[in-house]
């Protein structure tokens, strides 16, 4: 926006602080449960429940289905952290989408809010909107920085406004590149990437995406490309790992190592090796 980097301009600081207090409590409760500290887990879960109720009492406006000022961050962080009452979630998400459109498909979040905005859109199947919001050469946007010629992220959307020219403040979109566009993410049931998920989510007019990750077990490498007729995914699964691939439709899976072909529906669990997976469009 028109303001220099600094304190929040369109969302109450108390909302951000309370939301992150709730997030911290849920993490501590989960950690306690994993360590077998059941009494501590129950205590932190109860406190998180109380904070969630207080958060909604203080910031949620049920008559408009908006949080606080109705900013993109206020609504997005509430959705992403599961602070919104279940029967109000769709309405709050609709308000978030409407706000993005009212702002000319531009974001109004800052350093803290960017991640919650990006991942809320991605997690709710709104990758085309996410793509439109970022695929341009104007401020605020990454394209402006690329067009301006900088080679590192700057603290301000417009580098000419000063502040740092080597800052990670705006780097949250990396998560969307990997988790959504490439679809590469850890399996929450088996963290650590010995088993991982591949669930690509194409967006906009993108015709290909490449991504790789040097896991503790070896290099995970993937590339997908698409045209009007088919979607093709190439995937390298490292030794001692398995990949759970999810792509809606009928999948023809070629194992280049074993020289075999099989057909699956929607999902497949793949052992180490190099694969070419094709989904033909109807």
N, C-alpha and C positions, 0 to 999 in steps of 0.2 A: 504494500500500500504506500501511501504518501509519507509514512512515518519512518524515521530511522530505527535501526535495530535497538531493542531495549525492552522495557517492561510491557506487559500485555496491554493492548490498546482497545480491544473489543470483546474481551472475555474477562470476567472477574477472576483475580488471582486466587481467591478462596475456592472457587470451583475447581481450578486445576490442582490446588493443594489437596483438597478433599478427595478428588478422584484418585490421585496417586497414593494417598494414605490408604484408601480402599484396596488399590492394586497391591500395595506392599503387604497388607494384612492377608490377602488371599495367597500370596506367594509364601509367606511365613507359615500359614496354616497348612499348605500343601507340603512344605518342607518338613514340618513337624510330623505329619502323617507318614511320610516316606521313612522317617527315622524311627517310627514306632512310638512317638510321644503323643499318645492319643488324647490325654488331658489337655496338653498345650494346643493341639490341633483344634479341639472342640472350643477352647477358650478364644482362639483367634478367629475361628469361623463365626462365633457368636458376636464378637466385636465387629467383624466385617459386615455382618447382617445389620447391626445397629447403625454403622456408618452409612451403609447404603440407604437405609430409611431416612436418616438425617439429611443425606445429600438430596434426595428427592423432595423432602419437605422444604429444604432451603432454596433449591434451584429450579425445580420442575414446575412449569405452568400448565396444568392439565387442560385448561380451557383453550390453549393454543398449541399444545404439544411441542413446546419449545423449552429448552434449557437456558436459564439466565437471559442473556441478550439475544438468544437465537443465532449466535454466530456459528460458523462452520465447525470451529473447534469444540464449542460447548456441546453441540449435538453429536458430533462424531465421537468424542471421547466417551460420552455417556453410552452410546451404542456399543462401541468396541469393548469397553470394560464390563459390559452386561449390567449396567446400572439402570437401564430403562425398564419399567414394568413391562411384562411380556405383551399385555394387551395394548400397549402404546408404542411398541417398537416400530411397527410399519409406518405409523403417522410421523414419528420423529425422523425416520429415514426419509420419508417424502419431503419433509421440511428441509432437510439437508440438501437433497437433490434440487429442490426449488431455489434454494439460496445460491447454489453454484450457477444455475442457469440465469438467475437474476443478476449475477455479477459477470455475465458474459462468458460463462464457462471458465472463470478464473478463480483461483484459490484466494482466501483471505486469512489463512492460518499462518502462524509463525513457526519458529523452530520447534517449540514443544508440540504444536498441534498438527504439523505436517504428517507425521507418521500415522496418527489416529485417523486423519482424513483419508489418506491414501489406502490404508488397510481396511477401513470401514467400507469404502467403495468396492475394493477387491473382494472382500469376504461376502459381500452381498450381491455378487454377480454384476457389478457395474463397472467392469473394466473398460468398456467403450467410453463411458463418461470420464473415467480416470485418464484415458488416452487423450481425449479431446481437451481436457483441462491442461495437459502438459505438452501437447504436440503443436507448438506455435513458437514464434520468434519475438514475443512481446514480454513486457514486464507485468506481472511476476511470472517468470518461467525460465526453465533451463536453456531453452533455445536462444533466448536473448544473450545469455552468457557465452554460449558456444559461438554465436554470430559475432559477439564482441571480441572474441579471440582469446579469452582467458583459458588456461589449461588446468586450473584448479578451481574448486567451488569457492565463491566469495561469500562474505557475510551478508551483504545486501543483494537483493535480486538485481539491482542495477549497480554494477561495480563502480560507476562514476560517482556514486554517493559516498564513497569513502569506506572506512572500516577495513577489516582484514580482507586480503585477496587470496588467502589460503586457509579456508575454514570448512569444517564439516557440518556446519549448522544446517545446510539445506540438502544433506546427503541421504535423507530418508527414503528417497525413491529407489535406492538400490535394493531394498527389501522387496519392492514390487517387481523389479526386474527378475529376481531369482524365484521368489515364492509364487508369483502369479504368471508372468509372461512365460518364463521357462518352466515353471511348475515344480521346481526342485526344492524339496524341504525335508526336514527330518521327520521320521515317524514318531508321533507323540507316545505311542505305546512301547517303542524301542529306541529311545534317544541315543544319539552318538553316531548315526549314519551307517551302522552295520546293516540296518534295514532303513531304506529311505523311500520317500514318495516322489512320483513324477506325475504331475497333474497340470499340464500346460493349459493356459487360458489365453488364447489369441485375442487381440484387441485391435480395433480400428482397421486400418488398411495395411497393417504389418503382414508381410509375406514370409518372414523367417526370423528366427531367434536362435542364438547360440549361447551356451553357458557351460561353465565347468567349475568344479569345486574339488580342491585337494583334501579329501577326507582322511581320517586317521588310517584308513584301510587302502587308500589308493585314489587315483583320479576318477572322479565321476564326470563324464563328458556327454553333452547332449546337444542336438541341433534339431529344430523342426522347421519345416517349410510347408507352405500351403498354396493352392490355387483354387480355381472354381470347382475342380473335380475331386481333389483328394487332399488329405493331410498326412504328411510323412514325418516320423520321428526316428532319429538315429540316436542310440543310447549305448554308452559303455558302462557296464556294471563291474566294479573292481572285484578282485578276489576276496572270498569270504564274506561277500555282501549279497543282499537281495534287494530288488527294486519292485515296489508296488506301483504299477502304471495304471492310471485311470484316464480313459478317453471314451466318451459316449459313442456307442455304435459298434459295428462289427470290425474287429481288428485282425489284420493279417500280419503275423509275427514271424519274421525270418531270423533265425540264429545263424550269423555268418561263421561262427566258430564250428558249429555242429552241422552246418549245411542242411538245416531242417526248417520246415514251415508248418505253422499251426494257426488255427483261427480261434479267436476268443471274442467274448461279448463284453464290452465296457471296461473290464479290468483284467490285469494279468500280473502274476508274480514271477519275476525273472531272476534266474541265478546268474553268477558271474559270466561275462561274455559281451560280445558286441551284437546289437540287434537293430534291425530295421522294421519299424512298425508302421503299417499303412492303414488308414481309414478312408475308404471311398465315400464321397458324398452321395446321398440318394439322388 
